[in-house]
């Protein structure tokens, strides 16, 4: 829901950003016990207000269907009572995680006797821009709060009703725990103008994290003055080499594609070595098609499966977020690696193999945030990695890469302790 008639007073947004900045100083000195108490309140209020969350979400879903949102986006948008309960459980998992703030990363005494230590500190104010994912409202805010950061959220028009309730839950929980509710802010009521102002708010916001479509992420990277940690779309590949066991191939491909096709770690492209194609593809494709997957295939695959749709260059580069998969036959591991280099979004790539040499080459040569051998790509997830929730999957190489949990929402500073030391 955009707001064409809204009299945009961007000074109001600056007031919110300034309030978040002030709150971040209070959070930075809050104890672990104080922060955990606030998160316990978040979990409790989510359960108590689950019906309110679901009712608001129903309005967003109704608008989404009317506006032609895809099935994949509608799935991401949906919060039923079970999913709200899962969010509340995930908050408790974050409470159980080690607070990274104050952790010594490295330290030593210099020959002069001066002691230096590098310790973890909060980033400060974390901005997040995302779309049609109300669960991210809780995930990002909870991780930010646990690591001593304030947040400014732009959850998008598709989830505006749901996010209004969730932001209220977060702010109320903080106040109940004696921490500043201003540590959680939103710009959703200012629509796209609010998002643009957030991207320019370098005076107040320390880092910006976009989550969503490739188009959204590109827009944030191109327009932002605030430093950006780039998360990426998931054009995810799996390569079945000539030694891949049939049972592993069938199960891994099916799990990676079908379990939840709308998420960024779902499989989008399957590559098969020519010497394994006739042995593996019939069973692999039968299992996929039995689950409603539409196959987009090259000529060599269509020789085995004539009813498959012809694959296009656009298909190879597309994150379908649906029950669609692109399938091709390659002559070698080198050709598979070249294909992945061309089309990868550097999110997650996997090989299925019984050849140790191929496995090591794949691990060493593929440039991605997560590279897997004989495992489903669905494991690239903060919860699966033991981080509790996640802020996103970073596909860039500065500061953080891969699933972003608590440590990735910190910076460091050097603490120097002396006793009247002067430099010679």
PAVEXPA-405843 format. One record per atom (N, C-alpha, C): x, y, z; residue in three letters. Coordinates in steps of 0.001 Angstrom, whole numbers, plus 500000, padded with zeros to 6 digits. Example, Ala and Ser with C-alpha at 12.3 -4.5 7.8 and 13.67 -1.06 7.14 Angstrom:
<nuvos>
513190494310507800ala/512300495500507800ala/513200496700507800ala/512850497750507080ser/513670498940507140ser/512900500030507870ser/
</nuvos>
This chain:
<nuvos>
500847498814500000unk/500000500000500000unk/500886501240500000unk/500895501990498880unk/501630503239498844unk/500736504370499356unk/501276505536499552unk/500571506633500189unk/500665507890499322unk/499983507922498166unk/500142509053497251unk/499645510377497829unk/498701510312498778unk/498139511542499318unk/498807511971500622unk/499803511206501056unk/500453511509502323unk/501326512749502174unk/501154513705503093unk/502016514888503113unk/503328514488503778unk/504300514182502944unk/505535513605503452unk/506375514668504147unk/506490514558505430unk/507360515426506206unk/508569514593506605unk/509604514649505775unk/510752513787506007unk/511495514156507282unk/511219515325507843unk/511805515664509137unk/511341514695510211unk/510129514150510042unk/509627513144510987unk/510518511905510940unk/510944511542509734unk/511832510382509616unk/513173510661510279unk/513687511847510090unk/514954512180510756unk/514813512102512274unk/513656512490512778unk/513417512374514223unk/513440510909514656unk/512839510044513830unk/512857508610514146unk/514283508062514095unk/515019508454513065unk/516398507973512956unk/517240508460514139unk/517038509714514521unk/517782510256515660unk/517404509519516946unk/516119509178517081unk/515684508427518260unk/516315507041518281unk/516400506415517111unk/517062505108517032unk/518535505233517409unk/519190506298516950unk/520603506501517265unk/520790506660518770unk/519923507479519385unk/520021507671520836unk/519778506356521573unk/518795505582521095unk/518505504295521736unk/519668503327521581unk/520393503433520476unk/521506502503520254unk/522597502681521305unk/522773503901521802unk/523772504119522844unk/523370503424524142unk/522076503432524441unk/521585502743525632unk/521706501233525482unk/521374500733524294unk/521485499290524054unk/522934498825524130unk/523853499668523668unk/525263499272523644unk/525794498986525047unk/525206499626526033unk/525684499383527393unk/524743498470528194unk/523664497994527556unk/522748497077528244unk/523442495740528484unk/523123495127529603unk/523697493817529914unk/523015492737529097unk/523659491584529008unk/523056490442528335unk/521722490088528975unk/521663490123530303unk/520425489779531000unk/519299490740530627unk/519599492031530505unk/518580493014530130unk/518082492770528706unk/519006492494527807unk/518602492244526422unk/517800490955526316unk/518218489925527031unk/517488488654526992unk/516088488797527585unk/515945489631528600unk/514621489860529185unk/513690490497528155unk/514232491409527356unk/513418492024526301unk/513005490985525260unk/513929490090524905unk/513597489065523917unk/512579488077524467unk/512637487785525748unk/511615486933526352unk/510236487586526231unk/510196488886526410unk/508929489601526241unk/508453489543524782unk/509380489633523833unk/509006489517522417unk/508339488166522170unk/508953487092522650unk/508402485755522452unk/507023485633523089unk/506889486146524299unk/505605486067525001unk/504515486847524279unk/504832488074523863unk/503838488906523194unk/503456488344521828unk/504395487722521125unk/504053487088519852unk/502974486029520064unk/503119485233521093unk/502116484190521359unk/500788484816521792unk/500870485832522661unk/499641486452523157unk/498885487179522052unk/499606487725521090unk/498978488527520032unk/498958487801518684unk/499098486481518724unk/499148485716517473unk/497905485947516621unk/496733485972517250unk/495505486186516471unk/495500487555515810unk/496038488566516495unk/496119489910515918unk/497075489927514735unk/498202489229514870unk/499172489141513769unk/498541488461512556unk/497869487337512796unk/497271486563511696unk/496158487356511018unk/495365488091511802unk/494291488899511217unk/494860489994510319unk/495923490646510777unk/496564491669509947unk/497166491047508689unk/497755489869508865unk/498355489177507734unk/497314488795506695unk/496113488444507138unk/495048488093506201unk/494710489272505298unk/494749490490505851unk/494495491681505037unk/495594491859503989unk/496856491641504399unk/497961491742503440unk/497842490689502347unk/497473489466502728unk/497321488404501738unk/496199488723500759unk/495113489278501269unk/494001489663500388unk/494449490708499379unk/495182491713499867unk/495708492737498960unk/496708492140497974unk/497548491213498478unk/498552490596497620unk/497936489827496467unk/496898489063496761unk/496219488310495686unk/495582489270494693unk/494964490327495198unk/494339491311494315unk/495363492009493431unk/496583492153493954unk/497643492837493195unk/498495491886492368unk/498114490606492347unk/498789489637491484unk/500130489164491976unk/500362489135493301unk/501606488584493818unk/501732487115493428unk/502951486697493119unk/503188485304492741unk/502955484382493929unk/502778483085493618unk/502591482104494690unk/503789482088495631unk/505002482261495079unk/506196482263495908unk/506202483415496893unk/505831484615496425unk/505796485769497322unk/504669485650498332unk/503532485093497909unk/502428484890498851unk/502829483919499960unk/503609482887499593unk/504077481942500616unk/504997482643501607unk/505893483473501111unk/506794484213502001unk/506026485191502883unk/504942485724502352unk/504147486712503066unk/503310486100504186unk/502963484831504045unk/501980484212504939unk/502522483989506346unk/501737484415507336unk/501977484082508737unk/500686483505509311unk/500658482200509542unk/499544481588510252unk/499959481377511709unk/499064480828512503unk/499359480655513927unk/500602479794514131unk/500758478766513290unk/501921477889513434unk/503202478655513158unk/503229479469512119unk/504440480220511794unk/504737481288512844unk/503702481894513398unk/503937482850514476unk/504542482131515679unk/504039480930515971unk/504619480143517058unk/506066479798516797unk/506385479491515545unk/507773479188515192unk/508661480420515373unk/508128481604515044unk/508882482832515274unk/509158483029516762unk/508139482776517580unk/508323482914519027unk/509368481931519541unk/509352480707519009unk/510367479717519394unk/511756480165518980unk/511855480746517766unk/513160481188517267unk/513737482298518136unk/512869483145518687unk/513347484198519590unk/514000483575520817unk/513388482529521363unk/513966481854522529unk/515307481217522184unk/515449480732520950unk/516731480166520523unk/517814481242520495unk/517457482456520105unk/518432483543520087unk/518860483898521506unk/517922483844522445unk/518271484106523845unk/519356483143524310unk/519273481895523856unk/520237480876524293unk/521616481054523672unk/521730481909522656unk/523018482105521994unk/523922483016522814unk/525215482849522609unk/526194483672523316unk/526145485108522812unk/526077486036523734unk/526124487453523390unk/527543487779522921unk/527689488279521682unk/529051488538521195unk/529675489828521726unk/528865490721522280unk/529371492038522664unk/530372491908523817unk/531517492547523639unk/532584492493524632unk/533537491334524439unk/533235490434523508unk/534135489304523253unk/535480489814522733unk/536569489253523256unk/537899489615522781unk/538245488781521559unk/538424489448520434unk/538782488763519195unk/540259488423519187unk/541071489355519638unk/542509489120519748unk/543072490108520758unk/544237489804521284unk/544839490706522244unk/546267490310522564unk/547064491287522972unk/548450490988523336unk/549050492193524064unk/550136491942524753unk/550902493009525384unk/552078493363524500unk/552274494645524259unk/553375495115523432unk/554675495134524245unk/555821495146523572unk/557097495214524299unk/557180496392525259unk/556447497455524935unk/556452498635525800unk/555694498412527097unk/554894497356527151unk/554058497106528310unk/552622497525528114unk/552334498233527011unk/550958498601526693unk/550172497348526306unk/548952497237526793unk/548076496105526473unk/547048496546525429unk/546927495769524344unk/545916496078523335unk/545007494866523164unk/543692495150523035unk/542695494103522819unk/541701494575521765unk/541364493666520861unk/540327493923519867unk/539043493253520350unk/537995494040520584unk/536761493505521157unk/535578493814520243unk/534554492968520368unk/533347493155519557unk/532458494237520169unk/531918495084519282unk/530996496142519692unk/529832496157518700unk/528692496732519092unk/527569496810518144unk/527911497675516933unk/527211497413515829unk/527336498281514659unk/526727499643514942unk/525632499675515696unk/524964500933516039unk/523513500912515640unk/523205501501514480unk/521849501476513930unk/521893500702512620unk/521116499634512559unk/521055498770511378unk/519759499061510633unk/519869499460509381unk/518695499619508523unk/518470498353507725unk/517207497998507529unk/516875496797506758unk/515746497123505791unk/515950496756504536unk/514930496943503501unk/514633495567502919unk/513381495163502969unk/512991493821502523unk/511558493881502029unk/511058492781501497unk/509736492817500884unk/509001491504501121unk/507734491608501470unk/506817490463501561unk/507320489358502483unk/508092489731503513unk/508637488737504433unk/508463489226505872unk/507279489156506432unk/507093489686507789unk/507900488945508853unk/508269487689508590unk/509125486983509555unk/510469487686509717unk/510927488355508655unk/512208489059508706unk/512144490212509697unk/510968490802509870unk/510810491873510853unk/511262491406512231unk/510834490213512605unk/511229489666513897unk/512677489184513866unk/513048488458512828unk/514410487898512759unk/515469488979512884unk/515348490024512063unk/516363491071512057unk/516353491840513375unk/515165492205513848unk/515098493001515067unk/515661492243516260unk/515335490969516374unk/515780490183517528unk/517299490023517515unk/517862489705516368unk/519317489573516286unk/520003490912516541unk/519417491984516009unk/519999493305516232unk/519972493668517711unk/518845493434518358unk/518734493788519774unk/519675492969520637unk/519771491666520352unk/520672490814521135unk/522118491284521005unk/522475491803519836unk/523845492279519619unk/523992493771519886unk/523002494364520564unk/523129495733521033unk/522867496806520006unk/522178496475518917unk/521914497432517854unk/520463497887517848unk/520223499118517450unk/518888499585517106unk/518620499258515640unk/517335499242515254unk/516986498916513867unk/515980499915513314unk/516116500180512012unk/515108500920511260unk/514665500013510123unk/513358499731510071unk/512839498700509183unk/511996499292508063unk/512212498759506859unk/511318499024505718unk/510883497663505202unk/509700497226505653unk/509240495887505325unk/508415495786504065unk/508184496885503383unk/507493496840502105unk/505985496935502231unk/505367497410501151unk/503923497623501160unk/503142496327501242unk/503693495228500722unk/502939493968500687unk/502653493426502079unk/503492493747503044unk/503330493224504413unk/503053494336505413unk/502533495461504942unk/502443496642505806unk/501556496415507029unk/500401495767506851unk/499506495558507989unk/500155494636509022unk/500754493560508554unk/501404492611509458unk/502558493261510188unk/503388493986509447unk/504568494588510068unk/504204495655511092unk/503073496347510880unk/502652497344511873unk/502419496673513223unk/501781495505513209unk/501530494774514459unk/502843494258515048unk/503716493721514199unk/504971493153514692unk/505888494225515279unk/505950495389514639unk/506760496475515191unk/506191496907516544unk/504871496925516670unk/504257497230517954unk/504642496226519024unk/504671494946518659unk/505105493907519593unk/506533494171520056unk/507408494468519138unk/508820494682519472unk/509003495891520380unk/508349496994520038unk/508502498210520842unk/507914498017522243unk/506756497360522317unk/506142497106523627unk/507025496192524481unk/507604495190523851unk/508461494252524588unk/509668494974525185unk/510276495855524408unk/511419496613524922unk/511020497474526123unk/509897498173526003unk/509454499036527097unk/509148498217528348unk/508506497067528178unk/508196496214529330unk/509463495745530041unk/510555495605529270unk/511815495138529852unk/512700496291530320unk/512196497513530224unk/512973498650530701unk/514002499168529723unk/513883498796528447unk/514778499294527404unk/513991500204526464unk/514663501053525700unk/513937502040524890unk/513224501424523685unk/511908501650523614unk/511155501192522455unk/511611501834521165unk/512233503020521276unk/512725503723520085unk/513848502969519385unk/514332501895519991unk/515360501087519334unk/514820500360518110unk/513499500305517963unk/512879499720516771unk/512040500804516100unk/512387501128514865unk/511676502142514085unk/511264501549512741unk/510257502172512126unk/509830501764510796unk/509638502990509919unk/509828502812508614unk/509535503879507650unk/508406503456506714unk/507735502364507043unk/506721501823506139unk/505598502811505853unk/505228503635506824unk/504125504565506619unk/504498505698505669unk/505765505785505273unk/506199506765504290unk/506449506142502912unk/506120504852502764unk/506228504213501467unk/507624504258500882unk/507690504386499567unk/508990504374498884unk/509835505581499243unk/509171506712499517unk/509931507902499934unk/510677507624501235unk/510039506857502128unk/510703506488503370unk/511905505611503127unk/511767504663502188unk/512895503788501860unk/514052504588501282unk/513746505527500392unk/514813506342499794unk/515509507188500855unk/514735507749501770unk/515331508574502818unk/516204507720503741unk/515773506511504019unk/516573505591504834unk/517906505299504154unk/517878505107502844unk/519110504792502126unk/520109505950502135unk/519610507164502367unk/520477508347502358unk/520894508782503762unk/520384508118504799unk/520515508614506174unk/521849508240506799unk/522926508625506140unk/524260508235506602unk/524595508822507975unk/523993509960508307unk/524260510601509595unk/523768509748510768unk/522716508958510513unk/522080508218511599unk/522247506700511506unk/522301506169510299unk/522267504718510082unk/523672504241509736unk/524128503206510443unk/525514502756510281unk/525691501736509171unk/524681500919508921unk/524780499913507876unk/523374499575507396unk/523271499224506132unk/521984498910505513unk/522045497510504936unk/521021496702505226unk/520978495322504744unk/519700495119503941unk/519802494927502620unk/518612494629501818unk/518385493125501715unk/517128492716501754unk/516754491317501519unk/515565491301500575unk/515682490516499514unk/514557490445498589unk/515013490072497201unk/514287490574496222unk/514566490244494833unk/515878490861494382unk/516386490340493269unk/517609490892492701unk/517432492373492373unk/516226492748491899unk/515965494137491561unk/516014495045492775unk/515426494597493884unk/515452495397495108unk/516884495578495594unk/517646494494495600unk/519018494567496107unk/519866495491495230unk/519714495381493915unk/520463496264493005unk/520101497726493254unk/518809497996493458unk/518371499374493684unk/518999499946494947unk/519049499137496011unk/519643499608497261unk/521143499844497083unk/521829498891496454unk/523277499032496247unk/523576500279495413unk/522755500532494390unk/523008501665493492unk/522674503009494134unk/521626503056494974unk/521126504339495459unk/521621504720496850unk/522060503762497643unk/522335504039499053unk/523615504834499243unk/523578505773500189unk/524772506421500698unk/525249505746501982unk/524322505071502648unk/524678504289503834unk/525430503037503363unk/526495502628504057unk/527195501392503670unk/526241500191503643unk/526370499361502611unk/525445498244502385unk/526171496912502548unk/525545495995503281unk/525958494595503255unk/525015493896502286unk/525549493478501159unk/524709492979500076unk/524328491522500304unk/523031491271500385unk/522536489905500339unk/522110489631498908unk/522031488366498536unk/521850488075497125unk/520704487147496816unk/520219487295495591unk/519256486329495074unk/519956484979494950unk/519180483929494940unk/519753482593494936unk/519521481834493644unk/520345482092492613unk/520357481189491455unk/521313480058491842unk/520742479038492476unk/521499477979493139unk/521642476777492207unk/522867476231492123unk/523164475106491239unk/523491473844492027unk/523191472683491432unk/523688471396491914unk/524219470625490716unk/525417470073490860unk/526054469303489794unk/526147467841490207unk/525573466967489379unk/525698465532489573unk/526821465041488673unk/527964464632489259unk/529060464175488412unk/528863462710488037unk/529831462154487305unk/529669460800486770unk/529636459741487850unk/530080460072489070unk/530117459085490148unk/528967459231491140unk/528054460183490911unk/527002460465491885unk/526095459250492094unk/525881458817493342unk/524960457705493611unk/523518458109493278unk/522779457201492685unk/521421457526492248unk/520527457943493417unk/520567457217494530unk/519686457546495644unk/519984458945496184unk/521275459263496329unk/521634460601496787unk/521139461658495807unk/521345461405494519unk/520940462380493509unk/519444462651493580unk/518651461600493650unk/517194461759493680unk/516761462531494919unk/517264462130496070unk/516824462744497324unk/517317464179497476unk/518577464423497124unk/519137465760497308unk/518499466766496357unk/518322466395495104unk/517701467304494140unk/516262467601494564unk/515528466571494954unk/514134466766495340unk/514025467657496570unk/514813467406497581unk/514758468215498790unk/515118469670498505unk/516182469860497726unk/516661471208497451unk/515661472016496631unk/514914471357495750unk/513964472062494886unk/512582472182495499unk/512097471118496130unk/510669471000496426unk/510309471402497847unk/511223471210498806unk/510828471407500201unk/510203472772500448unk/510858473825499949unk/510271475169500003unk/510834475980498849unk/510189475906497693unk/510772476488496470unk/510859478003496463unk/510160478688497374unk/510124480149497323unk/511296480816498023unk/512192480046498650unk/513264480659499437unk/514571480700498655unk/515517481501499157unk/516722481786498365unk/517695480619498300unk/517580479614499184unk/518499478480499109unk/517914477295498353unk/516764477508497710unk/516159476443496904unk/516923476277495587unk/516985475055495102unk/517701474744493865unk/516978475326492658unk/517740475956491766unk/517166476507490538unk/517718475852489278unk/518978475387489307unk/519594474788488120unk/520276473475488490unk/519957472434487724unk/520580471126487886unk/521453470845486670unk/522735470545486910unk/523674470153485864unk/524075468698486082unk/524130467925485002unk/524425466489485102unk/525533466141484118unk/526535465397484582unk/527611464950483698unk/527041464011482634unk/527566464130481417unk/527027463343480299unk/527091461844480566unk/528115461396481307unk/528261459963481562unk/527303459457482635unk/526608460373483282unk/525636459974484303unk/524202460300483901unk/524027460974482785unk/522699461489482428unk/521672460373482263unk/521989459371481462unk/521015458302481216unk/520756457482482478unk/521757457397483350unk/521605456624484578unk/520805457379485637unk/520997458683485737unk/520413459428486840unk/519147460211486493unk/519098460781485298unk/518024461719485013unk/516616461121485055unk/516381459908484547unk/515007459394484609unk/514435459380486030unk/515183458871486975unk/514681458789488352unk/514582460181488981unk/515589461031488726unk/515580462375489305unk/514387463173488796unk/514161463147487475unk/513073463933486896unk/511712463342487231unk/511615462010487300unk/510351461395487714unk/509933461898489090unk/510889461940490016unk/510573462373491386unk/510167463846491399unk/510877464667490639unk/510519466078490578unk/509132466283489984unk/508869465641488862unk/507589465848488176unk/506431465304488986unk/506673464258489764unk/505619463732490642unk/505230464750491709unk/506136465689491994unk/505858466745492968unk/505432468047492303unk/505139467987491003unk/504611469157490312unk/505639470107489758unk/506907469680489674unk/507961470562489162unk/507917470603487642unk/508012471804487080unk/508119472000485640unk/509592472048485260unk/509988471203484304unk/511390471088483906unk/511648471914482647unk/512659472788482711unk/513136473559481564unk/514492472953481191unk/514596472336480023unk/515744471476479745unk/516442471835478440unk/517759471510478407unk/518499471681477163unk/518211470502476234unk/518818470527475038unk/518485469527474019unk/518850468109474460unk/519966467966475178unk/520384466617475578unk/519464466044476645unk/518941466889477503unk/517954466412478474unk/516641466096477773unk/516246466925476821unk/514973466707476119unk/515007465466475235unk/516222465006474886unk/516317463725474173unk/515854462579475063unk/516045462751476376unk/515574461755477335unk/514173462070477843unk/513802463340477851unk/512511463781478386unk/511900464769477390unk/511304464267476291unk/510829465147475214unk/509753466140475634unk/509028465853476706unk/507947466750477117unk/508437467928477964unk/509736467970478268unk/510281469090479027unk/510259470357478168unk/510123471515478820unk/510154472782478104unk/511578473113477686unk/511772473754476541unk/513126474169476159unk/513651475235477130unk/514883475090477565unk/515466476063478476unk/516008477243477684unk/515969478426478270unk/516465479641477623unk/517586480246478459unk/518317481176477875unk/519345481890478635unk/518730482599479838unk/517527483128479659unk/516846483783480773unk/516561482797481900unk/516169481553481544unk/515927480533482576unk/517186480275483396unk/518327480145482722unk/519574479863483440unk/519877480954484461unk/519472482181484175unk/519802483308485039unk/518689483660486032unk/517628482858486065unk/516443483216486844unk/516379482484488184unk/516064483246489239unk/515676482653490513unk/514163482465490445unk/513730481233490134unk/512316480996489844unk/511423481248491053unk/511871480838492244unk/511048480924493455unk/509713480197493277unk/509736479125492505unk/508528478367492192unk/508943476946491855unk/507975476110491547unk/508268474717491182unk/508686474637489720unk/509764475342489396unk/510395475301488078unk/511875475049488275unk/512480474288487371unk/513906474019487462unk/514511473970486067unk/515718474492485931unk/516465474437484681unk/517444473277484761unk/517499472448483713unk/518310471228483744unk/519144471146482476unk/520434470827482641unk/521310470693481488unk/522338469598481681unk/522841469079480572unk/523909468078480575unk/525213468777480184unk/526295468474480912unk/527610469049480626unk/528602467918480374unk/529667468224479649unk/530640467200479267unk/531692466934480332unk/531830467845481304unk/532928467707482256unk/532683468575483484unk/533485468331484511unk/533468469209485667unk/533863470629485275unk/534833470756484363unk/535241472081483905unk/534063472843483301unk/533233472151482508unk/532082472820481890unk/531048473207482941unk/530870472349483941unk/529944472679485032unk/530430473908485782unk/531725473961486080unk/532280475114486783unk/532139476392485963unk/532334476286484656unk/532207477455483798unk/530764477958483776unk/529809477020483715unk/528397477407483728unk/528058478120485042unk/528533477565486149unk/528249478170487454unk/528880479551487555unk/530118479698487070unk/530763481019487106unk/529935482043486328unk/529341481620485222unk/528591482550484374unk/527278482976485022unk/526561482044485646unk/525206482336486087unk/525047482431487613unk/526055482071488372unk/525917482045489827unk/525692483442490395unk/524864483509491428unk/524713484736492216unk/525551484666493485unk/526413483645493560unk/527383483480494652unk/526701483236495998unk/525587482559495961unk/524826482238497176unk/525216480849497672unk/524714479798497016unk/524992478412497412unk/525146477556496168unk/526184476714496142unk/526398475783495034unk/526768474419495619unk/526359473342494928unk/526563472001495480unk/526974471017494401unk/527729469999494818unk/528099468882493959unk/527695467588494658unk/527230466628493865unk/526946465287494372unk/527945464355493694unk/528767463690494496unk/529887462946493932unk/530409461905494914unk/531025460881494368unk/531811459941495168unk/533291460065494836unk/533664461106494089unk/535034461325493650unk/535650462418494512unk/536615462047495365unk/537212463016496294unk/537890464152495545unk/538545463845494443unk/539218464881493665unk/538232465901493119unk/537106465413492570unk/536082466334492076unk/535508467183493209unk/535293466554494360unk/534744467283495496unk/535680468414495913unk/536963468129496009unk/537918469147496448unk/538055470260495417unk/538063469898494130unk/538132470932493094unk/536918471846493180unk/535735471260493348unk/534505472042493426unk/534556472991494624unk/534951472462495776unk/535027473283496978unk/536016474430496821unk/537135474171496163unk/538196475168496035unk/537923476202494950unk/537236475801493887unk/537122476675492720unk/535807477435492635unk/534758476961493295unk/533481477666493223unk/533510478874494158unk/533139480025493629unk/533116481271494391unk/531686481533494844unk/531378481136496071unk/530041481339496610unk/530126481426498129unk/529079481965498735unk/529049482087500189unk/529022480728500868unk/528359479739500242unk/528315478377500779unk/528525477397499635unk/529418476460499820unk/529706475435498814unk/529570474082499495unk/528839473163498882unk/528447471927499546unk/528826470707498741unk/529124469641499454unk/529363468332498855unk/528360467357499460unk/527560466746498610unk/526627465690499030unk/525687466136500138unk/525177467361500001unk/524208467881500960unk/523240468795500222unk/522027468873500736unk/521011469741500146unk/521381471201500341unk/521111472004499322unk/521370473443499422unk/520477474117500461unk/519447473426500908unk/518536473987501912unk/519216474197503267unk/520431473667503432unk/521139473848504696unk/521740475241504852unk/521799476029503770unk/522328477383503907unk/521276478252504573unk/521357478308505881unk/520319478960506671unk/520886479232508062unk/520592480399508602unk/521130480745509906unk/520729479779510991unk/519476479324510968unk/519017478380511983unk/519748477055511859unk/519886476550510623unk/520577475283510410unk/522054475380510791unk/522645476554510602unk/524053476747510942unk/524265476994512431unk/523173477040513190unk/523293477229514628unk/523336478675515073unk/522856479605514206unk/522880481018514541unk/521556481500515124unk/520600480594515344unk/519256481017515691unk/518589481516514427unk/518090482734514452unk/517551483348513241unk/518709483894512410unk/518376484547511285unk/519422485158510462unk/518922486488509942unk/519856487387509707unk/519528488662509087unk/519389488496507582unk/520122487582507010unk/520122487337505584unk/521333486502505224unk/521453486197503936unk/522616485471503424unk/523463486477502654unk/524586486860503233unk/525452487828502571unk/526226487143501447unk/526167487745500250unk/526892487196499102unk/528077488066498710unk/528361489102499508unk/529533489929499246unk/530694489429500106unk/531840490049499986unk/533042489505500629unk/533611490407501718unk/532988491542501977unk/533493492450503003unk/532683492278504278unk/533369492192505385unk/532784492128506729unk/532106490800507023unk/531122490405506207unk/530356489189506500unk/530028488483505205unk/530025487135505242unk/529657486341504078unk/528898485106504539unk/527842484764503832unk/527017483632504216unk/525938484048505203unk/525320483077505891unk/524265483422506858unk/524787484382507921unk/524021485421508178unk/524443486463509113unk/523708486305510428unk/524450485959511463unk/523904485852512803unk/524426486967513684unk/524544486694514969unk/524950487725515929unk/526345488298515665unk/527383487476515486unk/528720488069515288unk/528796488977514076unk/527995488665513030unk/528042489466511812unk/527349490814511980unk/526643491016513095unk/526034492313513389unk/526885493122514372unk/528153492787514435unk/529086493527515278unk/530232494080514440unk/530859495101514978unk/532148495568514493unk/533144495304515615unk/534318495850515498unk/535288495732516593unk/535916497091516863unk/536464497242518043unk/537310498401518326unk/538502497930519136unk/539563498705519052unk/540789498395519782unk/540782499150521111unk/541008498399522169unk/541107498980523502unk/542568498928523925unk/543096500074524294unk/544520500195524646unk/544619500614526097unk/545354499851526903unk/545523500148528308unk/547011500343528620unk/547309501454529227unk/548693501742529602unk/548793502251531031unk/549971502612531428unk/550229503167532759unk/551190504333532605unk/550687505378531931unk/551531506537531691unk/552491506360530541unk/552254505370529662unk/553176505090528547unk/553152506207527518unk/554329506573527027unk/554456507474525880unk/555252506746524805unk/554977507142523553unk/555666506483522440unk/557077507022522317unk/558051506098522236unk/559454506513522125unk/559704507065520743unk/
</nuvos>
